[in-house]
Amino acid sequence: MGITQPQHSADGADTSAPSAGAFDYQQAFSRNIGWVTPDEQQVLRNKRVAIAGGGGVGGVHLLTLARLGISKFHIADFDKFDIANFNRQVGANMSTLGQPKVDVLARMARDINPEIEIKVFPSGIDTANLPAFLEGVDLYVDGLDFFAFAIRQQTFALCAKLGIPATTVAPLGMGAALINFMPGQMTFEEYFQWGNLPDLDKAIRFVVGLAPAGLHRPYLVVPSAVNFHERRGPSTFMACQLCAGIAGTEALKILLGRGDVLAAPRGLQFDAYRNTLARTWRPGGNRNPLHRLAIMIGKRHMAKAAP
């Protein structure tokens, strides 16, 4: 880590930084330079990213991308912070209990960059406002609750129709699983094969499709904590932070048009607990024979766990 000595004028005043309270974009994000060029930093400054969901991953996605220097966002969430969010949600604190998640997160992002433009959707996203949510967007980053099947399906479908790159990074155990859906390539629906299936089937297909390697499964020490019927599961903040690092990196590559972007049916899962990285390639997505077998096994497990 380098240490910059302060510069002083003839009267001894420090001239190396803006005065307290002043904001300067170039200086605020100057330490990004090296991994991006000054011109690329300006490109990022003018990109617009939509993030649906302000919970475990959505909130930390926003702050990560804000610190990358992206300055235009659409964010959506209908929920308020509760004490049950404390283990994983970056905006959840005693001081924010009961406050709308989008308001808290917008405030946190503006505290990083006062010039940031944030369009807030305080009722979440639905069929009616989804076109406005994705209007003018350069990238969609999925932060919806795992069980938000209907609106997730609609959102990725509209991204495909509008040619908007979309990425989802799922927090699983103490790791993260990535899948990108790029314009003109395999779509979310083609990969996950949800159609009009019941939500329980969609849940099983979602897990199988997100993490074909299943790196997280061996160290689940309380299996009953996962219950699709009751729409609940365990989580860790480590996983959310890993997701944000991966999503931020994918955003950089997609928005700057450089670097290797894995797109469905390719993906990856990194698990910090097991010190393991798995790259996956599943032609046909959930039509793949390996996925079909995993889905069948998942259905059997769910049938046993049914109330």
C-alpha positions in Angstrom: 0.0 0.0 0.0 1.5 3.3 -1.0 1.6 6.4 1.2 1.2 9.8 -0.4 2.8 12.7 1.4 0.6 15.8 1.6 1.5 18.8 -0.5 1.6 22.2 1.1 1.4 25.8 -0.2 3.7 28.5 1.0 1.5 29.3 4.0 1.5 25.6 5.0 -2.0 24.7 3.8 -2.5 21.1 2.6 -3.2 21.4 -1.2 -3.1 17.7 -2.1 -6.8 17.0 -1.5 -10.2 18.8 -1.7 -11.3 20.5 1.5 -13.4 18.6 4.0 -16.9 18.0 2.6 -15.9 18.5 -1.0 -16.3 15.6 -3.5 -14.1 15.0 -6.5 -14.9 12.0 -8.7 -11.4 11.6 -10.1 -9.8 11.6 -6.7 -12.5 9.4 -5.1 -11.9 6.6 -7.6 -8.3 7.3 -8.5 -7.2 4.0 -6.9 -9.2 2.1 -9.5 -6.7 3.4 -12.2 -4.3 0.7 -13.1 -6.9 -2.0 -13.2 -8.9 0.3 -15.5 -7.7 3.2 -17.6 -8.8 6.8 -16.9 -10.9 6.6 -20.1 -12.5 3.4 -18.9 -13.3 5.0 -15.5 -15.2 7.6 -17.3 -17.1 4.9 -19.3 -18.1 3.3 -16.0 -19.1 6.7 -14.6 -21.8 7.0 -17.3 -23.2 3.5 -17.2 -26.6 2.7 -15.8 -27.2 -0.5 -13.8 -30.5 -1.9 -12.5 -30.5 -4.0 -9.3 -33.7 -5.6 -8.2 -33.7 -6.5 -4.5 -32.0 -4.7 -1.7 -31.4 -7.7 0.6 -28.4 -9.9 1.1 -26.8 -9.6 -2.3 -28.6 -6.6 -3.8 -27.4 -4.1 -1.2 -23.8 -5.1 -1.3 -24.0 -5.2 -5.1 -25.0 -1.6 -5.1 -22.3 -0.4 -2.8 -19.6 -2.4 -4.7 -20.6 -1.0 -8.0 -20.8 2.5 -6.5 -17.2 2.2 -5.3 -16.3 1.0 -8.8 -17.4 4.4 -9.9 -20.6 3.6 -11.6 -22.9 6.6 -11.1 -26.4 5.7 -12.4 -28.7 3.1 -10.9 -32.2 1.9 -10.7 -32.9 0.0 -7.5 -36.1 -1.8 -6.4 -37.3 -3.3 -3.1 -40.6 -3.2 -1.3 -39.3 -4.4 2.1 -38.1 -2.7 5.3 -35.1 -3.8 7.4 -35.8 -6.2 10.2 -33.6 -7.7 12.8 -33.6 -11.1 11.0 -31.6 -9.4 8.2 -28.6 -8.6 10.5 -26.6 -11.7 9.6 -26.2 -10.9 5.9 -27.7 -7.5 4.7 -25.3 -4.6 4.4 -27.9 -2.0 5.2 -29.3 -3.8 8.3 -28.4 -2.1 11.5 -30.1 -1.0 14.7 -30.3 2.5 13.3 -32.1 1.3 10.2 -34.7 -1.0 11.7 -38.1 -0.5 10.1 -36.7 1.8 7.4 -37.3 1.0 3.7 -34.4 -0.8 2.2 -34.2 1.2 -0.9 -34.1 4.5 1.0 -31.3 3.2 3.3 -29.2 1.9 0.4 -29.7 4.9 -1.7 -28.4 7.0 1.2 -25.4 4.8 1.7 -24.6 4.9 -2.0 -24.9 8.7 -2.1 -22.6 8.8 1.0 -20.0 7.2 -1.3 -20.7 9.4 -4.3 -22.9 12.5 -3.8 -23.2 12.9 -7.6 -24.8 9.5 -8.0 -28.1 9.2 -9.8 -30.5 6.7 -8.3 -34.0 6.0 -9.4 -35.8 4.3 -6.6 -38.7 1.8 -7.0 -40.0 1.6 -3.4 -42.8 -0.9 -4.3 -40.4 -3.3 -5.8 -40.8 -4.4 -9.4 -43.9 -5.8 -11.0 -45.4 -6.3 -14.5 -46.5 -2.7 -14.6 -43.3 -0.9 -13.8 -40.8 -3.4 -15.1 -40.3 -1.6 -18.5 -39.5 1.7 -16.6 -37.1 -0.2 -14.3 -35.1 -1.5 -17.3 -35.4 1.7 -19.4 -32.0 2.9 -20.5 -30.2 0.3 -18.5 -26.8 -1.1 -19.6 -26.8 -4.1 -17.2 -29.2 -5.9 -15.0 -27.9 -7.5 -11.7 -30.2 -9.9 -10.0 -30.7 -9.4 -6.3 -34.2 -10.7 -5.9 -35.2 -13.0 -3.2 -34.6 -16.7 -4.1 -38.3 -17.4 -4.1 -39.4 -14.4 -6.3 -40.0 -16.7 -9.2 -42.6 -14.9 -11.2 -41.0 -11.5 -11.3 -37.5 -13.0 -11.8 -38.8 -14.9 -14.8 -40.4 -11.7 -16.3 -37.3 -9.6 -15.6 -34.9 -11.9 -17.4 -37.3 -12.4 -20.3 -37.6 -8.6 -20.8 -33.8 -8.3 -20.5 -33.5 -10.9 -23.3 -36.0 -9.0 -25.4 -34.3 -5.7 -25.0 -30.8 -7.0 -25.4 -29.7 -6.1 -21.9 -26.9 -8.3 -20.4 -28.1 -9.9 -17.1 -26.1 -11.5 -14.4 -27.1 -13.5 -11.3 -24.7 -14.6 -8.6 -26.2 -16.8 -5.9 -25.0 -17.0 -2.3 -24.8 -20.6 -1.5 -23.3 -21.8 1.8 -20.0 -19.9 2.1 -19.6 -19.4 -1.6 -21.1 -18.0 -4.8 -22.4 -19.4 -8.1 -22.4 -17.3 -11.2 -24.4 -17.4 -14.4 -24.5 -14.6 -17.1 -27.2 -14.2 -19.7 -25.8 -12.3 -22.6 -27.8 -10.8 -25.6 -28.2 -13.2 -28.5 -27.1 -16.2 -26.4 -28.9 -18.8 -24.3 -31.7 -17.1 -22.3 -32.7 -17.6 -18.7 -35.8 -19.5 -19.8 -33.9 -21.7 -22.2 -31.4 -22.6 -19.4 -33.7 -23.1 -16.4 -36.7 -24.4 -18.2 -39.3 -23.0 -15.8 -42.2 -22.4 -18.1 -45.5 -22.6 -16.1 -44.2 -25.1 -13.6 -45.3 -24.9 -9.9 -43.0 -22.8 -7.6 -41.6 -25.9 -5.9 -40.4 -27.3 -9.3 -38.9 -23.9 -10.1 -37.1 -23.8 -6.8 -35.5 -27.2 -7.5 -34.6 -26.3 -11.1 -33.2 -23.0 -9.9 -30.7 -24.6 -7.4 -29.7 -27.3 -9.9 -29.1 -24.8 -12.7 -27.3 -22.2 -10.5 -24.8 -24.7 -9.0 -24.5 -27.9 -10.9 -21.3 -28.7 -9.0 -23.2 -28.5 -5.7 -20.0 -27.5 -3.8 -22.0 -26.2 -0.8 -24.0 -29.3 0.0 -21.5 -31.4 2.0 -21.2 -29.0 4.9 -24.9 -28.2 5.5 -24.9 -29.3 9.1 -28.6 -28.6 9.8 -30.4 -29.9 6.7 -33.8 -29.0 8.1 -32.8 -25.3 7.8 -33.5 -25.6 4.1 -37.3 -25.9 3.5 -38.6 -24.9 0.1 -42.2 -25.6 1.2 -41.8 -22.9 3.9 -39.7 -20.7 1.6 -36.7 -20.4 3.9 -33.0 -21.3 4.0 -29.8 -20.4 5.8 -27.4 -17.7 4.6 -24.0 -16.1 5.4 -22.6 -12.7 4.9 -19.4 -14.2 3.6 -21.4 -15.6 0.6 -23.0 -12.3 0.0 -19.7 -10.5 -0.1 -18.2 -13.1 -2.4 -21.2 -12.6 -4.7 -20.7 -8.9 -4.8 -17.0 -9.3 -5.7 -17.9 -11.6 -8.6 -20.8 -9.6 -9.8 -18.8 -6.4 -9.6 -16.1 -8.0 -11.7 -18.6 -9.3 -14.2 -20.1 -5.8 -14.4 -16.7 -4.3 -15.2 -16.0 -6.8 -17.9 -19.5 -6.5 -19.5 -19.6 -2.7 -19.4 -16.1 -2.2 -20.6 -16.3 -5.0 -23.2 -13.1 -6.7 -22.2 -12.2 -9.9 -20.4 -13.7 -13.4 -20.6 -17.4 -13.3 -19.8 -18.9 -16.8 -19.1 -22.4 -17.0 -20.5 -25.0 -19.7 -20.0 -24.8 -22.7 -20.4 -21.4 -22.0 -18.8 -21.0 -20.9 -15.2 -18.8 -21.2 -12.2 -19.1 -21.8 -8.4 -16.5 -20.9 -5.9 -16.7 -22.2 -2.4 -14.5 -20.6 0.2 -15.2 -23.2 2.9 -14.0 -26.0 0.6 -11.3 -23.9 -1.1 -12.7 -25.1 -4.4 -13.6 -23.6 -7.8 -15.7 -25.4 -10.3 -16.4 -24.3 -13.8 -19.5 -25.9 -15.3 -20.8 -26.4 -18.9 -24.2 -27.8 -19.3 -25.4 -27.7 -22.9 -29.2 -27.6 -22.8 -29.3 -26.2 -19.3 -31.9 -28.1 -17.3 -32.6 -30.3 -20.3 -29.1 -31.7 -19.9 -29.2 -35.4 -18.7 -27.1 -34.6 -15.6 -29.5 -31.8 -14.6 -32.5 -34.0 -15.3 -31.1 -36.6 -12.9 -30.4 -33.9 -10.2 -33.9 -32.5 -10.6 -35.4 -36.0 -10.2 -33.3 -36.5 -7.0 -34.3 -33.1 -5.7 -38.0 -33.8 -6.2 -37.7 -37.0 -4.2 -36.0 -35.1 -1.4 -38.7 -32.5 -1.4 -41.4 -35.1 -1.4 -39.9 -36.6 1.8 -39.7 -33.1 3.4 -43.2 -32.1 2.5 -45.5 -31.3 5.4 
